[in-house]
């Protein structure tokens, strides 16, 4: 599985960080990013995807 963030869709609400702080963090531009080396298979990733108001988190 590959996980990515659509930076244009991300509004910086930080819900993904609140739901899954082991995988997501905010960058200097106020957009969500995936932490390098994080375990993208954690259960909270699916919850973060479902919580994102703009569907900016994409699982391929």
N, C-alpha and C positions, 0 to 999 in steps of 0.2 A: 504494500500500500504506500502510496505517495500522498503526502499531505501538503497543501499549499494555501496561501492566503491571497485573495484577489485584493491587492492594495487599493485599487480604484473603488471597490465596493466597501471596503472597511471604513467605518465611521469613527473608530477609536472609542467605542463604548466600554471596552475592557471586560465585557461579560465572559469572554473566553478565558481571560486571565483569572478571573474570579472563580470560574468553574474548574479550570484545569491549569493551575499555575506551574505545574511541572513541565508543561509542554509549550505554553504560550507566554509571551511577554510583549511589552510595548517598546517600539523603537523611538528614536529621537524625534521622529515626525508625528508621533502620536498614533501610529498604526500598529496593529498586531503583527507579530512575527513568531515563527516557530523557533524555540530555543535549539541551538546546535547540539546534536547528540542526544536529544530527548527521545523518549520511548513513545513513538506516535501510535502505538497499539494500546495505550492505556484506555480504560473504560470511559474516563472523563472526556476523551476526545469526541466521542459520539454525542455526549451531552453538550459540549461546547458547540458542535456543528448545529445541533438542534436549537440551541439558545441564540445563535447569531441572528440578529434582526435583518441583516442584509444578505445572508447566505454567502458571506465572503470566505468561509472556510470550505475548502474543496478537498475531498478524498478521492484519489484516482486509483 
